[in-house]
Amino acid sequence: MHEASWTRDDAVATLDAPERRASQDPFRLWSRVGLKPGDTVVDVGAGTGFFSFPAASLVGPTGRVYAVDVSEELVELLQERANRGKAENLTPVLSTPAHIPIEDAAADVTLLANVLHGIPPSTVDEAVRLLRPGGRLVNVDWKKVATPEGPPVRHRLSMEEASSALSSHGVSLIDSFDLGPYHYVLVFVRPKPSRLPGHLVSAE
Ligand SMILES: C[S@@+](CC[C@H](N)C(=O)[O-])C[C@H]1O[C@@H](n2cnc3c(N)ncnc32)[C@H](O)[C@@H]1O
């Protein structure tokens, strides 16, 4: 896991490529995840906001999307785009790999899209910390096979590798599906705290 932050020019050229809308349709992702008005979403490693802005339109004025990135340039770009598009429910957030300045359990959904191979475990811990109990962590990633676009295959994580890496952070896999021809999606839940032993009635 070794990805540095992206510059604005690199990000716009790669992440805003028009063909992405067909192969990684963000509305299809959010529809399958069941995002709804009023939800709070944290997009960790938001880049240019490819998944964040569609989320903001779906959660509406009673919801909120935090578009988080370690790149100052990209956080500025996200703010410019939010202002221009009047996305008042989208808040760009500058983070570090070890800390995302958002309160615990604020989110119904946290998203890691095309970032897991490049972020340290501390960022995954932060993505889980931000989830309310019962909230979902969604991981979108490139299939570990040769594709006409995308990062080198050797940098990618297979679905099994991603599932095992994320499960070790205290979330449980509840769903998986394909997003277009090149991506898989894994959906995890942050378990609700189990009942205290004192509340259980002894069978004896
Ligand atoms: C491959 S891009 C993906 C952007 C977006 N998720 C998408 O799919 O369009 C990776 C992004 O993650 C950011 N990034 C890298 N390491 C990060 C970290 N530890 N925490 C948050 N963002 C990070 C980069 O600056 C870059 O914008």
The ligand as a MOL file (V3000), in Angstrom:
LIG
                    3D

  0  0  0     0  0            999 V3000
M  V30 BEGIN CTAB
M  V30 COUNTS 27 29 0 0 0
M  V30 BEGIN ATOM
M  V30 1 C -6.8960 6.5210 -7.7900 0
M  V30 2 S -7.4810 8.0160 -7.1100 0 CHG=1
M  V30 3 C -9.1960 7.5710 -6.8540 0
M  V30 4 C -10.0960 8.7660 -6.7300 0
M  V30 5 C -11.5980 8.4410 -6.6010 0
M  V30 6 N -11.8650 7.5750 -5.4830 0
M  V30 7 C -12.1310 7.8300 -7.8720 0
M  V30 8 O -12.3230 6.6060 -7.9220 0
M  V30 9 O -12.3630 8.5820 -8.8260 0 CHG=-1
M  V30 10 C -6.7920 7.9670 -5.4630 0
M  V30 11 C -7.0570 9.2290 -4.6100 0
M  V30 12 O -6.7490 8.9110 -3.2470 0
M  V30 13 C -6.0160 9.9910 -2.6630 0
M  V30 14 N -5.2670 9.4050 -1.5460 0
M  V30 15 C -4.0950 8.7080 -1.5740 0
M  V30 16 N -3.7860 8.2770 -0.3310 0
M  V30 17 C -4.7850 8.6810 0.5000 0
M  V30 18 C -5.0400 8.5250 1.8930 0
M  V30 19 N -4.2080 7.8410 2.6950 0
M  V30 20 N -6.1620 9.0870 2.4090 0
M  V30 21 C -7.0370 9.7820 1.6060 0
M  V30 22 N -6.8330 9.9730 0.2700 0
M  V30 23 C -5.7340 9.4060 -0.2820 0
M  V30 24 C -5.2070 10.5400 -3.8140 0
M  V30 25 O -4.7900 11.8860 -3.5850 0
M  V30 26 C -6.1870 10.4170 -4.9790 0
M  V30 27 O -7.0000 11.5520 -5.0880 0
M  V30 END ATOM
M  V30 BEGIN BOND
M  V30 1 1 1 2
M  V30 2 1 2 3
M  V30 3 1 2 10
M  V30 4 1 3 4
M  V30 5 1 4 5
M  V30 6 1 5 6
M  V30 7 1 5 7
M  V30 8 2 7 8
M  V30 9 1 7 9
M  V30 10 1 10 11
M  V30 11 1 11 12
M  V30 12 1 11 26
M  V30 13 1 12 13
M  V30 14 1 13 14
M  V30 15 1 13 24
M  V30 16 1 14 15
M  V30 17 1 14 23
M  V30 18 2 15 16
M  V30 19 1 16 17
M  V30 20 1 17 18
M  V30 21 2 17 23
M  V30 22 1 18 19
M  V30 23 2 18 20
M  V30 24 1 20 21
M  V30 25 2 21 22
M  V30 26 1 22 23
M  V30 27 1 24 25
M  V30 28 1 24 26
M  V30 29 1 26 27
M  V30 END BOND
M  V30 END CTAB
M  END
